[in-house]
Amino acid sequence: MEGIRVYKKPRLKSPYLIVAWPGMGEVAIKAATYLIEKLAAIEFAEIPPKDFFYLTGSNVVDGILRLPELPKNKFYFWKNKTGKNDLIIFASDSQPDLEQAEEYCERIINLAKAYKVKTVIGFAAMPQPIDHNQPPNVWLTATSPQLIAGLKKLGLQVLSEGQISGLNGLFLGLAKREGLDGLCLLGEIPLYTIQIENPRASLILLESLCKIINLRIDFTGLIEQTHGVEEQINKLLDFLKAGGPSSPAPINEEEIEKIKKSLSQLTRLPQSVKEKIESLFVDAKTDISKAHQLKAELDKWNVYREYEDRFLDLFKKSRDTNN
């Protein structure tokens, strides 16, 4: 199969394809990796990372500098013992640059067509003005009205207008163009936690998936992770509300809301996002017209202030060059 390294050739019955990569709250990739683990799905193919990814720096651990590994892009399969639909799960450690994303998606779709996949399923996060303790909803969009009509009875919210940006939206659009049915399940996450791992959203996505494809798995581990993350956020908010060890007085509820909005500043960006931002900075240095794309990415992840000086320097250097 061109562009894909195949280790095994499983015989699968009417498989669904599930795809996931890192993104906001690590919602999609956590759902997929948890599913792979609980089903004991078997790795059988991969997209060679050198075709789409490149090294951008080195890691330092205990003072020692090492080159990192390129992102893994693996296919797994699971055979359904009930004799119904099997599964193919594609999980990637990173998203490629959008300039190469179409070819990347086409390779995944080509494997899906080789195994006679009829329906592809994607996961995504949906930032909403909700609290981290509030039960989130799952939203749905699909490639046809018939698919939506069949899934409405599961209590999913239909995303009737809007846009699914990046690889999630592109993949499903390309799958539809190639004649496949597709649907995207979007789990709500609080606006102020887009950089914080959100196992609760991953959990509700998997619960919805299990209803759609009639699957059963044990969610105990994901539930425990959910409680752990929410407990840590609550502890941080309680600490800050009390004023901390050096504050003269407790802060008020309005300040708590500001803290919530800035919580993402205290957490890490996914590595793939950091690399994309750095790539956009490189592009904008040589073509200032691309600065708007960089600004949109910084705003999306609520990190503009962190990069503000570098961003403004782009325009200063552009003016100096023109003069």
Secondary structure, 3 states (H helix, E strand, C coil): CCCCEECCCCCCCCCEEEEECCCHHHHHHHHHHHHHHHHCCEEEEECCHHHCCCCCCCEEECCEEECCCCCCEEEEEECCCCCCCCEEEEEECCCCCHHHHHHHHHHHHHHHHHCCCCEEEEEEEEEECCCCCCCCCEEEEECCHHHHHHHHHHCCEECCCCCCCHHHHHHHHHHHHCCCEEEEEEEEEEHHHCCCCCHHHHHHHHHHHHHHHCCCCCCHHHHHHHHHHHHHHHHHHHHHHCCCCCCCCCCCHHHHHHHHHHHHHHCCCCHHHHHHHHHHHHHHHHCHHHHHHHHHHHHHCCCHHHHHHHHHHHHHHHHHHHC
